[in-house]
């Protein structure tokens, strides 16, 4: 079942980020195929660019207007981190192996971005 797979992948991503990337926040709930994660001491644009250079496409900025790369007023209102915010979309073709590889790269890239400050 596709919905169950996407829910399980969402859970895996949330658990990995919470357990393995310090100073991170995950926005609660929402659609299972979307995840908003923020990383303290990380520039979102730098993170998006670094992940793109490694073959991964993520978005940043406000969900209402990603073009301006501004922090999300919704995250701020929820009391969540607005620094280093990325939005992940789980597509129907996403596999658990894809996610595992991405999460290892994400963790490494967040560490690199933090070291570049």
Steps between C-alpha positions, in 0.01 A plus 500: 500500500651831385355712782642263764842508333505881494391512866779256593761701306381820669541331838850373409609850395361662815658237726838529330513879514382508863753236607803584286508872420532717810338843520229413250124553501224327306171674436213291632249307293377611163481283193704179528684569175634837627754564776635833621834479685712780642863491609650751742822673386433413135426738213205353308616621159847354558346168610267485197792574266733248666235226483433585133872467429477150648199408285212571738227754431335662802319830549538772758329817614137551580258246356284796402776655292814293452641743246602757758691254728353676806455310827156355549276717716305182579808329647576813703142509630532134606818587692712283269837577347484707183873475422614245246147401407445250219185336371510139386248338270464123502407395147316178416819353350713577808652186650627426849851465351467847341405642837785326684755638253347848515496512881869409518579780253269742684674434833844541342394818317346661809829434683697650210275809488536551874876479469501764224344772715 
